[in-house]
Each structure stands twice: as C-alpha cells, then as structure tokens.
C-alpha cells in the first residue's frame, strides 16, 4: 500500500472513525447477531444472515482503515515553502475567463471537501497547481472545454 499524507486534523478524524467502529459499531453488530440467533433456526434466519453480512462489511472497513492509518504520514505545515504550491498550500486563483477569484487548499484525496475549499492534489485543478508559483497560469481540461486560472497567492 502506498503512503498517504494527512493533516493532523484529517489523521485524527481517521483514528476517531476507527475507534468508533471498533467500539460502538462492533458492539451494535454483536448485539444484532445475538438477537437474531435467539430467534431460532439459523439456516432460515434472514436477520441473522443480514447481521453477519454487516459484521463482515464492518471488519473489512476496519482492516482497510487500520492499513491506511499504518501507511499514513502527518504533514507538518510549519515547514511548507510558500514559493510554490504543494500539499497543504492554500492557493488563490483568478479565473481568466470570468475574472472571479477562488481559493483552494490542496489536500490528500481522502481529505478533499469542496464545501470547505479543500481540493485533492489528484483532482484536475490540484494536479495542475502542484509546483506552480505566483503568476503562473494553469490550464485545466473540464467537460465544457479548457479553463485557465492565474495563481495570485500561495499561503499555508
């Protein structure tokens, strides 16, 4: 599995999600299995089958999260060079066609949240921004054609 990079906040969210799955969600699934088992013949018990399937999905998600956490690194934003756009940089852009300004923070794909202004470094805009400096113009292919943005500012 390849390394994943997270902000401290994003990494803590993953750990909290894993903790919730291992404690609360496992207990809920175990209770559902126990309750279904008490209803008799397991060979024809749809509730039991559903509870066992839920358990299987939960355990798979737990193992995936554990692997992700074990192969993750926290990015220290205090050392970010603001002369170029990198992960955790906040980049202010001007849409060359509309003149509108927009700012995005570049994050790992798992932390992307457009409502919070966080875009993935693997998104079309994110990929094009990596390594760019103030004054650079990027071209991004979108379904409607090509959009051009000018990098106005890079902060952390």
Buried (B, 14 or more C-beta within 10 A) or exposed (E): EEEBBBBEEBBEBBEEBBEEBBEEBBEBBEEBBEEBBEEEEEEEBEBBEEBBEBBEEBEEBBEEBBEBBEEBEEBEEEEBEBEBBBBBBBBBBBEBEEEEEBEBBBBBEBBBEEEEEBBBBEBBBBEBBBEBEBEBEBEBEEEEEEBEBBBBBBEE
